[in-house]
Amino acid sequence: MSQSLIAALQNPALYPHPVEGFQVIETHISWVLLTGPYVYKFKKPVNFGFLDFTSLEARKHFCGEELRLNQRLTQDLYLEVLPITGSTEAPQLGGEGPAIEYALKMRQFPQSQLLSTLQANGELTTAHIDEMAGQIARFHLSTPKVPAENDAGTPHSVMAPVLQNFEQIRPFLNDKADLLQLEALQAWAESSFERLKPLLAQRKADGFIRECHGDIHLGNATVIDGKVVIFDCIEFNEPFRFTDVYADTAFLAMDLEDRGLKSLARRFVSQYLELTGDYQGLELLNFYKAYRALVRAKVALFSMPAEADPVQRATTLRQYRNYANLAESYSTIPSPFLAITHGVSAVGKSHVAMRLVEALGAIRLRSDVERKRLFGEQQVPNDPQAGIYSNDASRVTYARLHEIADGILRAGFPVVIDATYLKQEQRDAAAKVAEATGTPFLILDCNAPQAVIESWLAQRRADQNDPSDATLAVIAAQQASREPLTPAEILCSKRVQTNESGTLDVVVAQIRQRLPGL
């Protein structure tokens, strides 16, 4: 595979489709030939240790792997592997005779629709993030588990590349402050690993090491026909792809935070967890985010020319320090708290809870979601006290919410539980979780005019993805049977008029003031 072959392939007569023009994009491992309607991707005959494309047979194999693996998350984007026949000077696509090279044919899409480009233009939305969260969650739930006998995901295999980062970064650094920071980061990584080792082993045993994507970030996602498509997974190195689902999730969260999109990163993580229910691994998130940030830091150093001039070196070090500082931010002592919502259905509790997710990094737990994860869909219509909404089912649901919240708080993350909490017994149980974990407790007392509640209820009923089954009759029953906050509860509550955004802003500011680490 050579530049001369790429040049010879820039001949419109070779293609069985119209060619609008040629553009070549070169990376360290591939050439990508854009023609207008289609893209032809060629692997370079290189060996970087973590990948080896030096033989023609290997390039054919990995073209096939790239096609197979990316079809898991895409449809009609990755099309076929084509042999290039003839000669370097006179090549043919799929012609007769032995292959001299192989190309992966893909549908071409506008670079302007990459999510990284949309973000740079200020056009990335919460809808894009929610769609990514849904796709990644469904993918992680369905993609095959890595066989237990495979070493991938064992504590040793997880820690080895973490330590390798520090070994490979250190020779590039001369500044004492950079070296001290690196030492502190390594000490944190090693102490975190010792603490997390039992969890890592449990994750391996429980089948959370799966055939993941391995490279999820905004540059590997685009909008095609109005839908977000995640592409370009790792095909060339199984250990990069055979990993805990949290390592995959952490990459996108880190990428969003690196771009200054902390609220979207928090939203993504919380939405993803609502869909997967995989709260038990949350303690791994910051460990994997720090690892991913230091990989980026290392790559920045590796990209510096051997004979870099002072300007190039200063630019590279600035990039390195940005990622090193991001990694350091994941090692800070957390400031968890437990907040619960209080109010009837459709009063705006979910919106209030999501605001705490985006502004304060809370993990949202929703009673509507966890109830159905426990019991499935409601099978008894028109009875708010039967089926999955019976008193017994509600007790089990709240107990489950509090069990999950306890684990998240002990992992160092704030929690907001989105539920009605209309009974004092339910609120007391939540307060005991906060007391047991030594975290501040807050009741968000949500209120809105009846007309607003009815309007929001109509919107929810029209949304097929909304997990709530509430009706006007349910809300009337809730209003009739609710137990008001006691004087003691009022002291640890904040009243939120959900149809007035200003009151929620005040609450967020007050929490920040009380817990400055957020």
BAKOLLUM-303849 format. One record per residue (C-alpha): residue in one letter; y, x, z. Coordinates in steps of 0.2 Angstrom, whole numbers. Each point is the difference from the previous one (the first is absolute). Layout:
BEGIN
+--------+-------+-------+-------+
! residu !     y !     x !     z !
+--------+-------+-------+-------+
!      A !     Y !     X !     Z !
...
+--------+-------+-------+-------+
//
This chain:
BEGIN
+--------+-------+-------+-------+
! residu !     y !     x !     z !
+--------+-------+-------+-------+
!      M !     0 !     0 !     0 !
!      S !    16 !     8 !    -5 !
!      Q !    19 !    -3 !    -4 !
!      S !    -5 !     1 !   -19 !
!      L !   -12 !   -14 !     1 !
!      I !    13 !   -11 !     9 !
!      A !    12 !     5 !   -14 !
!      A !   -12 !    -5 !   -14 !
!      L !    -4 !   -17 !     8 !
!      Q !    19 !    -4 !    -2 !
!      N !    -4 !    -7 !   -17 !
!      P !     2 !   -19 !    -2 !
!      A !   -14 !    -1 !   -14 !
!      L !   -13 !     5 !    13 !
!      Y !     2 !   -16 !    10 !
!      P !    -8 !   -18 !    -4 !
!      H !    16 !    -8 !     7 !
!      P !    19 !     1 !    -3 !
!      V !     8 !    15 !     7 !
!      E !    18 !    -2 !     6 !
!      G !     2 !    19 !     3 !
!      F !    -7 !    13 !    11 !
!      Q !     4 !     7 !    17 !
!      V !   -10 !    13 !    10 !
!      I !     0 !     0 !    19 !
!      E !    -8 !    16 !     7 !
!      T !    -6 !     2 !    18 !
!      H !   -10 !    14 !     8 !
!      I !   -16 !    -8 !    -4 !
!      S !     3 !   -11 !   -16 !
!      W !     9 !    -4 !   -16 !
!      V !     5 !   -18 !    -3 !
!      L !     4 !    -5 !   -17 !
!      L !    11 !   -16 !    -2 !
!      T !     0 !    -9 !   -16 !
!      G !     8 !   -17 !     4 !
!      P !   -14 !   -12 !     2 !
!      Y !   -13 !    12 !     7 !
!      V !    -1 !    16 !    10 !
!      Y !   -13 !    14 !    -3 !
!      K !    -3 !    10 !    16 !
!      F !    -8 !    18 !    -2 !
!      K !    -6 !    11 !    14 !
!      K !     4 !    18 !     0 !
!      P !   -14 !    13 !     1 !
!      V !     6 !     6 !    17 !
!      N !    -9 !     4 !    17 !
!      F !    11 !    -2 !    16 !
!      G !   -15 !     0 !    12 !
!      F !     2 !   -18 !     5 !
!      L !    -3 !    -4 !   -19 !
!      D !    -9 !     8 !   -14 !
!      F !     4 !    -6 !   -18 !
!      T !    -5 !    17 !    -8 !
!      S !   -15 !    -7 !   -10 !
!      L !     0 !   -13 !   -14 !
!      E !   -14 !   -10 !     9 !
!      A !    10 !     0 !    16 !
!      R !    16 !    -7 !    -9 !
!      K !   -11 !   -13 !    -8 !
!      H !    -8 !    -5 !    17 !
!      F !    17 !    -1 !     9 !
!      C !     8 !   -10 !   -14 !
!      G !   -15 !   -12 !     3 !
!      E !     3 !     0 !    18 !
!      E !    18 !    -3 !    -2 !
!      L !    -3 !   -15 !   -11 !
!      R !   -14 !    -7 !    12 !
!      L !    10 !     2 !    16 !
!      N !    17 !    -6 !    -5 !
!      Q !    -8 !   -16 !    -7 !
!      R !    -3 !    -5 !    18 !
!      L !    19 !    -3 !     2 !
!      T !     6 !    -3 !   -17 !
!      Q !    -5 !   -12 !   -15 !
!      D !     2 !     5 !   -18 !
!      L !    10 !    15 !     4 !
!      Y !   -13 !    14 !    -1 !
!      L !    -9 !    -4 !   -16 !
!      E !   -13 !    13 !    -6 !
!      V !    -5 !    18 !    -1 !
!      L !     2 !     7 !   -18 !
!      P !    -8 !    16 !    -8 !
!      I !    12 !    11 !   -10 !
!      T !   -10 !     7 !   -15 !
!      G !     4 !    11 !   -14 !
!      S !    10 !    16 !     4 !
!      T !    15 !     5 !    10 !
!      E !    10 !     0 !   -16 !
!      A !    -7 !   -16 !    -8 !
!      P !    -6 !   -11 !    15 !
!      Q !    -7 !   -18 !    -1 !
!      L !     0 !   -13 !    13 !
!      G !   -18 !    -6 !     2 !
!      G !    -6 !     7 !   -17 !
!      E !   -17 !     7 !    -5 !
!      G !    -7 !    17 !     6 !
!      P !     0 !     8 !    17 !
!      A !    15 !    -3 !    12 !
!      I !    12 !    14 !     2 !
!      E !    10 !    -9 !    14 !
!      Y !     0 !   -17 !     9 !
!      A !    15 !   -12 !     3 !
!      L !     2 !   -14 !    12 !
!      K !     9 !   -15 !   -10 !
!      M !    11 !   -11 !    11 !
!      R !    12 !   -14 !    -4 !
!      Q !    18 !     7 !     1 !
!      F !    13 !    -8 !    11 !
!      P !    19 !     3 !     2 !
!      Q !     3 !    14 !    13 !
!      S !    15 !   -10 !     5 !
!      Q !   -12 !   -12 !     9 !
!      L !    -8 !    13 !    11 !
!      L !     3 !    -5 !    18 !
!      S !     8 !    17 !     3 !
!      T !    12 !    -4 !   -13 !
!      L !     4 !   -17 !     6 !
!      Q !     3 !     7 !    17 !
!      A !    12 !    13 !    -7 !
!      N !     9 !   -14 !    -8 !
!      G !     1 !   -10 !    16 !
!      E !   -12 !   -13 !    -8 !
!      L !   -15 !     2 !    11 !
!      T !    -3 !   -17 !    10 !
!      T !   -10 !    -6 !    15 !
!      A !   -10 !   -10 !   -13 !
!      H !    -6 !    16 !    -8 !
!      I !    -5 !     7 !    17 !
!      D !    -9 !   -16 !     5 !
!      E !    -9 !     1 !   -17 !
!      M !    -6 !    18 !     3 !
!      A !    -5 !    -4 !    18 !
!      G !   -11 !   -14 !    -7 !
!      Q !    -8 !    10 !   -14 !
!      I !    -3 !    15 !    11 !
!      A !    -8 !   -11 !    14 !
!      R !   -11 !    -9 !   -12 !
!      F !    -5 !    17 !    -8 !
!      H !    -4 !     8 !    17 !
!      L !   -11 !   -15 !     5 !
!      S !   -10 !     0 !   -16 !
!      T !    -2 !    18 !    -5 !
!      P !   -16 !     8 !     4 !
!      K !    -3 !     9 !    17 !
!      V !    -4 !    19 !    -2 !
!      P !   -18 !     2 !     5 !
!      A !    -3 !     5 !    18 !
!      E !    -8 !    17 !    -5 !
!      N !    15 !     5 !   -10 !
!      D !    11 !    12 !    11 !
!      A !    16 !    -9 !    -5 !
!      G !     9 !    -8 !    15 !
!      T !    -9 !    10 !    13 !
!      P !    13 !     7 !    13 !
!      H !    -3 !    18 !    -7 !
!      S !     3 !    -5 !   -18 !
!      V !    16 !    -9 !     5 !
!      M !     7 !    14 !    10 !
!      A !    -4 !    14 !   -12 !
!      P !    14 !    -4 !   -13 !
!      V !    12 !    -3 !    14 !
!      L !    -2 !    18 !     6 !
!      Q !     0 !     6 !   -17 !
!      N !    17 !    -6 !    -3 !
!      F !     7 !    10 !    15 !
!      E !    -9 !    16 !    -6 !
!      Q !     7 !    -2 !   -18 !
!      I !    18 !    -4 !     5 !
!      R !     2 !    14 !    13 !
!      P !     1 !    14 !   -12 !
!      F !    15 !    -8 !   -10 !
!      L !    11 !    -1 !    16 !
!      N !    11 !    13 !     7 !
!      D !    13 !   -10 !    10 !
!      K !    -4 !     0 !    18 !
!      A !     4 !   -19 !     3 !
!      D !   -11 !    -4 !   -15 !
!      L !   -14 !    10 !     8 !
!      L !     2 !    -8 !    17 !
!      Q !     0 !   -17 !    -7 !
!      L !   -16 !     3 !    -9 !
!      E !    -8 !     7 !    15 !
!      A !     5 !   -16 !    10 !
!      L !    -7 !   -11 !   -14 !
!      Q !   -16 !     9 !     0 !
!      A !    -2 !    -1 !    19 !
!      W !     4 !   -19 !    -2 !
!      A !   -13 !    -2 !   -14 !
!      E !   -13 !    10 !    10 !
!      S !     3 !   -10 !    16 !
!      S !     0 !   -17 !    -9 !
!      F !   -16 !     5 !    -9 !
!      E !    -9 !     3 !    17 !
!      R !     7 !   -17 !     6 !
!      L !    -5 !    -9 !   -16 !
!      K !   -17 !     9 !    -3 !
!      P !   -10 !   -14 !     8 !
!      L !     9 !   -13 !   -10 !
!      L !    -2 !    10 !   -16 !
!      A !   -19 !     1 !     3 !
!      Q !     0 !   -19 !     4 !
!      R !     9 !    -4 !   -17 !
!      K !   -13 !    11 !    -9 !
!      A !   -14 !   -10 !     9 !
!      D !     8 !   -17 !    -3 !
!      G !     2 !     3 !   -19 !
!      F !    18 !     2 !    -2 !
!      I !    -2 !    15 !   -11 !
!      R !     1 !    -7 !   -17 !
!      E !     2 !     4 !   -18 !
!      C !    19 !    -1 !     1 !
!      H !    14 !     3 !   -13 !
!      G !     6 !    17 !     8 !
!      D !    18 !     0 !    -7 !
!      I !     9 !   -16 !     3 !
!      H !    19 !     2 !    -1 !
!      L !    14 !    -9 !   -10 !
!      G !    -2 !    13 !   -14 !
!      N !   -17 !    -7 !    -3 !
!      A !     4 !   -18 !    -1 !
!      T !     9 !   -10 !   -13 !
!      V !     4 !   -18 !    -5 !
!      I !   -10 !    -6 !   -15 !
!      D !     2 !   -18 !    -6 !
!      G !     9 !    -4 !    16 !
!      K !   -14 !     6 !    12 !
!      V !    -1 !    16 !    10 !
!      V !   -13 !    12 !    -7 !
!      I !    -6 !    15 !    10 !
!      F !    -7 !    14 !   -11 !
!      D !    -5 !    19 !    -1 !
!      C !   -12 !     1 !    14 !
!      I !    -8 !    17 !     4 !
!      E !   -15 !     2 !   -11 !
!      F !    -3 !    19 !     0 !
!      N !    -4 !     3 !    18 !
!      E !   -11 !   -12 !    11 !
!      P !     5 !     7 !    17 !
!      F !    18 !    -5 !    -5 !
!      R !    -5 !   -18 !    -4 !
!      F !   -15 !    -2 !    13 !
!      T !    11 !    -3 !    15 !
!      D !     5 !   -12 !    14 !
!      V !    10 !   -15 !    -7 !
!      Y !    13 !     5 !    12 !
!      A !     3 !    16 !    -9 !
!      D !     3 !   -10 !   -16 !
!      T !    12 !   -12 !     9 !
!      A !     9 !    14 !     9 !
!      F !     4 !     9 !   -17 !
!      L !    10 !   -15 !    -6 !
!      A !     9 !    -3 !    17 !
!      M !     5 !    18 !     1 !
!      D !     6 !    -1 !   -18 !
!      L !    11 !   -15 !     4 !
!      E !     7 !     9 !    15 !
!      D !     4 !    16 !    -9 !
!      R !    10 !   -11 !   -12 !
!      G !    10 !    -7 !    15 !
!      L !    -9 !   -17 !    -1 !
!      K !    -6 !     0 !    18 !
!      S !     1 !   -19 !     1 !
!      L !   -10 !    -3 !   -16 !
!      A !   -13 !    13 !     7 !
!      R !    -2 !   -10 !    16 !
!      R !    -1 !   -16 !    -9 !
!      F !   -14 !     7 !   -11 !
!      V !   -10 !     6 !    14 !
!      S !     1 !   -16 !    10 !
!      Q !    -3 !   -11 !   -15 !
!      Y !   -15 !    11 !    -5 !
!      L !    -7 !    -2 !    18 !
!      E !     2 !   -18 !     0 !
!      L !   -11 !    -1 !   -15 !
!      T !   -14 !    12 !     5 !
!      G !     0 !    -2 !    19 !
!      D !    -3 !    18 !     2 !
!      Y !    11 !     3 !    15 !
!      Q !   -13 !    11 !     9 !
!      G !     5 !    15 !   -11 !
!      L !    18 !    -2 !     2 !
!      E !     1 !    16 !    12 !
!      L !    -5 !    10 !   -16 !
!      L !    16 !    -5 !   -10 !
!      N !    12 !    13 !     6 !
!      F !   -13 !    14 !     0 !
!      Y !    -3 !    -4 !   -19 !
!      K !    18 !    -3 !    -4 !
!      A !     4 !    17 !     7 !
!      Y !   -14 !     8 !   -10 !
!      R !     6 !    -8 !   -16 !
!      A !    18 !     6 !     4 !
!      L !    -5 !    18 !     2 !
!      V !   -10 !    -1 !   -16 !
!      R !    16 !    -4 !    -9 !
!      A !     9 !    14 !    10 !
!      K !   -14 !    12 !    -6 !
!      V !     1 !    -5 !   -18 !
!      A !    19 !     2 !     1 !
!      L !    -2 !    18 !     5 !
!      F !   -14 !     3 !   -13 !
!      S !    12 !    -6 !   -14 !
!      M !    12 !    14 !     4 !
!      P !     0 !    14 !   -13 !
!      A !    -6 !    17 !     5 !
!      E !    16 !     8 !    -4 !
!      A !    11 !   -14 !     7 !
!      D !    19 !     3 !     0 !
!      P !    10 !    -5 !    16 !
!      V !     4 !   -17 !    -7 !
!      Q !   -18 !    -5 !    -4 !
!      R !    -6 !     6 !    16 !
!      A !    13 !   -10 !    10 !
!      T !    -4 !   -15 !   -10 !
!      T !   -19 !     2 !     3 !
!      L !     3 !     3 !    19 !
!      R !    11 !   -16 !     1 !
!      Q !   -14 !   -10 !    -8 !
!      Y !   -13 !     8 !    12 !
!      R !    11 !    -3 !    15 !
!      N !     2 !   -18 !    -4 !
!      Y !   -19 !    -3 !     0 !
!      A !    -2 !    11 !    15 !
!      N !    13 !   -10 !     9 !
!      L !    -9 !   -16 !    -6 !
!      A !   -16 !     6 !     7 !
!      E !     8 !     5 !    16 !
!      S !     7 !   -18 !     2 !
!      Y !   -18 !    -6 !     1 !
!      S !    -4 !    11 !    15 !
!      T !    14 !    -8 !    11 !
!      I !    -4 !    -9 !    16 !
!      P !     0 !   -19 !    -4 !
!      S !     9 !   -14 !     8 !
!      P !   -12 !   -15 !    -1 !
!      F !     5 !   -18 !     6 !
!      L !    -9 !   -17 !    -1 !
!      A !    10 !   -15 !    -6 !
!      I !    -6 !   -17 !    -2 !
!      T !     8 !   -15 !   -10 !
!      H !     2 !   -17 !     9 !
!      G !     3 !   -16 !   -10 !
!      V !    -8 !   -13 !   -11 !
!      S !    -8 !     2 !   -17 !
!      A !    13 !     3 !   -14 !
!      V !    14 !     5 !    11 !
!      G !     1 !    17 !    -8 !
!      K !   -10 !    10 !    12 !
!      S !    -9 !    10 !   -14 !
!      H !    17 !     5 !    -7 !
!      V !     6 !     6 !    17 !
!      A !   -16 !    10 !     2 !
!      M !     1 !     8 !   -17 !
!      R !    18 !     5 !     5 !
!      L !    -7 !    10 !    15 !
!      V !   -13 !     8 !   -12 !
!      E !    13 !     6 !   -12 !
!      A !    14 !     5 !    12 !
!      L !   -10 !     6 !    15 !
!      G !   -17 !     5 !    -7 !
!      A !   -10 !   -13 !     9 !
!      I !   -17 !    -5 !    -6 !
!      R !     0 !   -19 !    -3 !
!      L !   -15 !   -11 !     6 !
!      R !    -1 !   -17 !    -6 !
!      S !   -10 !   -14 !     9 !
!      D !    -2 !    -9 !   -17 !
!      V !    -8 !    15 !    -8 !
!      E !   -11 !     5 !    15 !
!      R !    -6 !   -18 !     4 !
!      K !    -7 !    -1 !   -18 !
!      R !    -7 !    18 !     1 !
!      L !   -10 !    -7 !    15 !
!      F !    -4 !   -17 !    -6 !
!      G !     3 !    -2 !   -18 !
!      E !    10 !   -14 !    -8 !
!      Q !     3 !   -17 !     9 !
!      Q !   -13 !   -13 !    -5 !
!      V !     7 !   -14 !    11 !
!      P !    15 !    -8 !    -9 !
!      N !    14 !    -9 !     9 !
!      D !    -5 !     5 !    17 !
!      P !    11 !    13 !     8 !
!      Q !   -12 !     1 !    15 !
!      A !   -16 !     2 !    -8 !
!      G !   -10 !    13 !   -10 !
!      I !     8 !    17 !     0 !
!      Y !    15 !    -7 !     9 !
!      S !   -10 !    -7 !    15 !
!      N !     4 !     6 !    17 !
!      D !   -15 !    11 !     1 !
!      A !     4 !     8 !   -17 !
!      S !    18 !     3 !     5 !
!      R !    -6 !     9 !    16 !
!      V !   -11 !    11 !   -10 !
!      T !    14 !     3 !   -13 !
!      Y !    13 !     5 !    13 !
!      A !   -13 !    11 !     9 !
!      R !    -3 !     9 !   -16 !
!      L !    18 !     2 !    -3 !
!      H !     2 !     8 !    17 !
!      E !   -15 !    11 !    -3 !
!      I !     7 !     7 !   -16 !
!      A !    18 !     2 !     7 !
!      D !    -7 !    10 !    15 !
!      G !    -8 !    12 !   -12 !
!      I !    15 !     2 !   -11 !
!      L !    11 !     3 !    15 !
!      R !   -12 !    13 !     7 !
!      A !     1 !     8 !   -17 !
!      G !    19 !     2 !     2 !
!      F !     7 !   -14 !   -11 !
!      P !    11 !   -15 !     4 !
!      V !    -8 !   -17 !    -3 !
!      V !     8 !   -17 !    -4 !
!      I !   -12 !   -15 !     2 !
!      D !     5 !   -14 !   -12 !
!      A !    -7 !   -16 !     9 !
!      T !     6 !   -15 !     8 !
!      Y !    -3 !     5 !    18 !
!      L !     4 !   -18 !     6 !
!      K !   -11 !     1 !    15 !
!      Q !     5 !    10 !    15 !
!      E !   -18 !     6 !     2 !
!      Q !     1 !     8 !   -17 !
!      R !    17 !     9 !     4 !
!      D !    -7 !     6 !    17 !
!      A !   -15 !     8 !    -9 !
!      A !    11 !     9 !   -12 !
!      A !    11 !     6 !    15 !
!      K !   -15 !     7 !     8 !
!      V !    -4 !    11 !   -16 !
!      A !    17 !     7 !     1 !
!      E !    -2 !     4 !    19 !
!      A !   -17 !     8 !    -3 !
!      T !     7 !    11 !   -14 !
!      G !    16 !     4 !     9 !
!      T !    11 !    -7 !   -14 !
!      P !    16 !   -10 !     0 !
!      F !    -3 !   -19 !    -3 !
!      L !    11 !   -12 !    -9 !
!      I !    -1 !   -18 !    -5 !
!      L !     9 !    -5 !   -16 !
!      D !     5 !   -18 !     3 !
!      C !     2 !    -7 !   -17 !
!      N !    10 !   -16 !    -4 !
!      A !     7 !    -9 !   -15 !
!      P !     6 !   -18 !    -4 !
!      Q !   -13 !   -12 !    -4 !
!      A !     6 !    -2 !   -18 !
!      V !    -2 !    19 !    -2 !
!      I !   -17 !     0 !     7 !
!      E !    -5 !   -15 !   -12 !
!      S !     7 !    10 !   -15 !
!      W !    -9 !    16 !     4 !
!      L !   -16 !   -10 !     3 !
!      A !     2 !    -7 !   -18 !
!      Q !     2 !    18 !    -7 !
!      R !   -15 !     6 !    10 !
!      R !   -11 !   -14 !    -6 !
!      A !     4 !     4 !   -18 !
!      D !    -5 !    18 !     2 !
!      Q !   -18 !     1 !    -3 !
!      N !    -1 !    17 !     8 !
!      D !     7 !    -5 !    17 !
!      P !   -14 !    -1 !    13 !
!      S !     8 !   -14 !    11 !
!      D !    -8 !   -17 !    -1 !
!      A !    15 !    -8 !    10 !
!      T !     6 !   -17 !    -4 !
!      L !    14 !   -11 !     6 !
!      A !   -13 !    -9 !    11 !
!      V !    -5 !    17 !     7 !
!      I !    18 !     5 !     4 !
!      A !     3 !   -17 !     9 !
!      A !   -15 !     3 !    11 !
!      Q !     5 !    17 !     4 !
!      Q !    18 !    -6 !     5 !
!      A !    -8 !   -13 !    11 !
!      S !   -12 !    11 !     9 !
!      R !    10 !    17 !     1 !
!      E !     2 !     8 !    17 !
!      P !    18 !     6 !     2 !
!      L !     4 !    18 !     5 !
!      T !     0 !     2 !    19 !
!      P !    16 !     8 !     8 !
!      A !   -10 !    17 !     2 !
!      E !    -5 !    -1 !   -19 !
!      I !    18 !    -3 !    -5 !
!      L !     5 !    16 !     8 !
!      C !   -11 !    10 !   -12 !
!      S !     4 !   -11 !   -15 !
!      K !    13 !     0 !   -14 !
!      R !     5 !   -16 !    -8 !
!      V !     0 !     1 !   -19 !
!      Q !     9 !   -13 !   -11 !
!      T !   -11 !     3 !   -15 !
!      N !    12 !    -8 !   -13 !
!      E !    14 !    11 !     6 !
!      S !    -4 !    19 !    -5 !
!      G !    13 !     7 !    12 !
!      T !   -10 !    -5 !    16 !
!      L !   -15 !    10 !    -7 !
!      D !    11 !    15 !    -4 !
!      V !     6 !     0 !    18 !
!      V !   -18 !     0 !     7 !
!      V !    -5 !    14 !   -11 !
!      A !    15 !    10 !     6 !
!      Q !    -4 !    -3 !    18 !
!      I !   -18 !     5 !    -2 !
!      R !     6 !    16 !    -8 !
!      Q !    12 !     4 !    14 !
!      R !   -13 !    -3 !    13 !
!      L !   -13 !    11 !   -10 !
!      P !    10 !    13 !    -9 !
!      G !   -15 !     9 !    -7 !
!      L !    -3 !   -14 !   -13 !
+--------+-------+-------+-------+
//
